[in-house]
Amino acid sequence: MQTEMLEVFREVARQRSITGAAATLRYTQSAVSRQMAALEAEFGARLFDRLPRGVALTAEGRCLLEHASAVLDRLSSARRDVRAVRDALIGRLRVGAFATADAAVVPRALARFRASHPGVEISLVEGLTSRLLGALLVGDADVVLVNASADRPFADERFRLHHLVDEPLLLAVAAGHPLARPGRVVRLAGVADEAWIAGSARAEDTLLAASARRGFTPRIEFVVQEWTAKFGFVAAGLGVTLVPGLAARTAPAGVVLLPLDPEEVPHRTVMAATLAGRTVPAVVEAFLATLRAAAVSEVTPGDAMLGEAGSHGAALDETTLREDASGEADDA
């Protein structure tokens, strides 16, 4: 039985006339009569009494009308909801990201997205990159942010990658440091003797990994896990550290961020990952556009990257920016 037959039945019942229903639906009268006869045969019951003028529902017809109306209304709601999902008007969005992305770009992107898509339910999935990718695999996240260096690209055929932005790594020094001149491009040779602050005693497990693979050996004097503490150590003049471009606007007062030679300290590629071989939901596609714009805005060189960052943002929340013990994949 086709739903079209139920629609014709409901219209005949509404008008109490086969002729009237045929005119409204732009069918011939005989076509409507045949469909009603077929429906009666389907249910094995007389649905209408044929009167001299029009028709009247039988008890069986009134019973079927109640069910037919419920089915047709539910189908109408389903069509409306599917269109809304297709147009990213409703649905759910579960986003996961590494620490520095959660500190600035993700909340800004989510705020913009919520303003333009108020019908979408938004939630955040927190954790280390390995956990976030696991959440994506088991269906507990819809999209997660990852990053990779130029010499070690992210490669996993289980995921589809969506490029967001190439993120520079910046050198954070104390405001009174001799290098603290806004706009100056720093070479690693000029900071070889500096005390470094990093998330691990092994450079290979930190943001310095790509440079270490190219022969640079930093003198890591302080191992500090929290970004808030790292910035505190830098501001106190105890050493220097690398800062991902996405976190530039969140550095505190007393810290100056300087660009590094990208040949020596290559940019990181920041990407969003979804499942390979799966249709990307419209709500995720829409969010990716918002996220890409926010990421580009965050890492565009400007005052926050070339001078004291304190006037451009608050200190990072240490519960949000706990580093990933797995190493350079996040923000060590």
N, C-alpha and C positions, 0 to 999 in steps of 0.2 A: 504494500500500500504506500502510495506517495503522499507526502505532506500536502501537495497541491490539492488532492482530493478532499483532505480535511478542511483546507481553506475554502474550497467551493461549498462544502457542507455547511460550514459556519456562516457563510454569506447567505445561503438559501434559508437557513434557520433565522438569521437576522431580519431578512426581508419578508420571510414567509411567502416566498414566491420564487419559483424556478425561473420564470421569465425575467423578473427584476434582477436576480442574481446574475443571469446570463448577460444582461445589458451592462451591469456594473463591471463585471469581469471581462467583458468583451469576448464572450464565448457565444456559440449558437445555443439556442434552447435545447436542441437535441443532444448536444455535447454535455450539457449540465445534467440532463435527464439520465444519460448513459452513466455518468460518473456516480450519481446518486444510487442508481440501480446496482452498480458494481459495489458500492460501499455497503449497501444492504446485504448483498450476497456475501461480502467479506465477513460481516458480523452475524449473518444468519438471522436477521431481525428486520422488521419493518421500522424504518426511522421516521417516515412522514406519512400522514394521512393526506391523500390527494382530495382537495375540496373543490367545489365549483369555482371558487376564486382563491387561488393560491394553495398553500400547503400548511399543515400544522404538525409540530413535533409529536411523536408518540412518546410514551414513557421511556422506551429504549433510546429514542432519539435525544430526549433531554439528558439522559445519562451520558450518551456519547458526546454531546455538546460540551458538557462540563470537562470531560477529559481532553477533547479536541482543543478547546480553548487553552487549557493548561499547557498542552504540548506546543501549540503554536506560539503562545506567549513566551515559553521557555526558549524556543528556537529563535524568536525575535531578540530576546535578551542575549542569547549566545552570539548571534551575528553582531549585535552592538558591542559586546565585550571584546570579541575577536578584532573588530575594527579598531577599538580603543587600544588594545595591546599592539596591533600593527602600527598604530600612529604614536605609540609611546605615551599614551595618555593615562594608562593605568598599568599596574604590574608591580614587580618588586625588583630592587637593585641591591645586591650585597657586594660590597667593595672591600678588598683587602690591599694593604700597601705596606712597604717597608717604612722604617721610622721617620726619616726626614720627609718623605712624601706625606705621611700622616700629620706632620707638624705644620704644614702650610698648604701645599697645592691641593691635597685631597679635600680638606674641609672647605677651602674656597670653592673648589669645583662642585662639591656637594651642595653648598649653599646656593650657588647659581642654578644648579640643576633643580633643586627643590622649588625655587621661585618660578621656574618655567614649566615644571612638571609636578604640580601639587598632588596629583592623584597617584603618584608612584610611592610605594613604601620603601624607604631607604634604611639600610643598616650597614654597620661597619664590622668587618672581620679582622681582628687583631692577631698578631703573632709574628713569628719569624718567617722568612721567605719560604723555607721548606714546608712549614705548616700551612702557609697560605696556598701554595701550589697543591698540597694535599687536599685542602678544602675545596679547591676548584675541581679536582679530579673526582671527589665523591659527591659533588653537587651541593656543597655547603657555601659556595661563593660563586658569583656570576662573572667577576672580572677581578684580577689582582695585578698589582704593579710589580715589575721586576726591573733589574738593571744589569748591564754587562759592560765590560771594558772592551776597547777596540781589539786588543790582542787575545781576549778570551770571550768570544761572543756566546750569548745564551743559545744553547742548542738542545732542544728536546722535542721530538716529533709529536709528542702528545699534546703540545700547546700551539696555538696560533698567536703570533705576536703582532701587536699594533704599535708602530713607532709613535712616541709622544714627543720627545725632545732629546737633543744631545746636551748633556749637563756638564758644565765645566767644574773642575775641582779647584777650590780657592785656598790660598794660604791665609790662615788666621794668625795675626800677631798682636801683641799688646800695643795700645795707642802710643806708648813712648818708645817703641822699638825703632832702631835706626832705619829699618826698611819701610816703616809706616808712612809711605808717601802715596796718596791716592793715585791710581792709574798706572803705577809702576808694574811692569811685567817682571816677575821674579824667575830667575834661573835656579835650578837645584844646586849648582855649584856655589851659589851665594848663601845657601842655608845648610850646607853639608855639615858644618860644625855646630849647628843649633841643637838645643835639646828639643826632642820631639815628644809630643803627647799623643798617644794612640790607644786603641782598644785592645791591643795585644803586643807582647814583646817581640813577636815575629812580624816583620814588615809584610811578609807574604799573606798574612791574615788580616790586613788592614786596607784602608784606602790607598796606601802607598804600594800595594802589591804590583800594579802595572809598572811603576817606576823601579821597584826592586828587581823585577824581572829584566829590566834594561840596565841593571848594574848599579843603581843608586842604593847606598847603604845608610839609612838614617840612624842617628843615635837616639834611640827611644829611651828616654829617661823616666817617663812616668806612664804607667799603664792605667788608663782611666776609662771606665765603661760608659758612664753617663755623659751625654752631650752637655748638660747643664754644668757638670763638673769640669769637663774639658774647657769650656769657655771661661770658667772661673780661673783655671790654671793659666790659661793664655793671658787673661786680663791682668793677672798678678805678675806677669813677666817670667813665668817659670818655664816657658817653652812655646813652641809653635805647633800648629796642627792643620790638617786638611779639613775643609768644610765642603760638602756637596752644594752645588749651586741652588738646589731646591731649598736648602736651609739658610741661605744667605740673609734673607730678610728677618730671620728670627734670632740672629746673633745679638748679644747684649751690648750695652755701652762699655766702652773701654777696649773693644776689640776692633781691629781694622782688618778688612778682607782684601786680599790682593790677588790679581790674576797671575796664573802660572803659565809658563811656556807649554802650549798643548803638545809640542813634540816630545817633551820630557814627562809631562803629566797628562796623558790623553783624557779626553772627555769620556764620561760614561753615557751609554745609551739607555735612556729610560723608556720602558715599554709597558704596555698593558697586555696581559695574557688572558686568552679565553681558550676553551677546549677546541682542539683541532678536529675537523670533520663534523662540527656541529654548527647549525645555523645560529648566528649571533642575534639574540633578541633585539627587537627594535629599541627597547629601553636602554640596552647596553650600547648600541650604536650611537644613540643620542647622547649618552653620558660620555662616551669616548670623545666626541667632538668638543664637549664642554671641558673635559679633562685636558685635552691637547692644548686648547687655548689657554687654560690656566697654567699649565706647565711651561709653555713658551713665555708667558708673562712673568713667571717666577724667576726664570733663569736668564732673562734678557739683561745684559750688562747695564748697570745704572749705579746710582749713589750707594745702594745697599751693598754692592759688590766692590766698590772702589774706595770706600772710606769707612768711617766709624759706622757700625751697623746699629748702634743702640737707639738712634732716633727713628729707626725704620721698623722696629718690631720688638716684642717682648722676648725674654729668655725662654728657652725650650723647656717644656714640662718633662721632668726626668722620668715619670712613669710612662710617658708616651715614647720617649726616645731611648729606651733601653736597647743596647746594641745586640745584633745577632751574633751569637757565639760561633756561627758557622763561617764567619769571616767576611771577605770583601763583598759578598753578594748583597750586603745591606750597607751599613754605615760605620764600620769599625774604623 
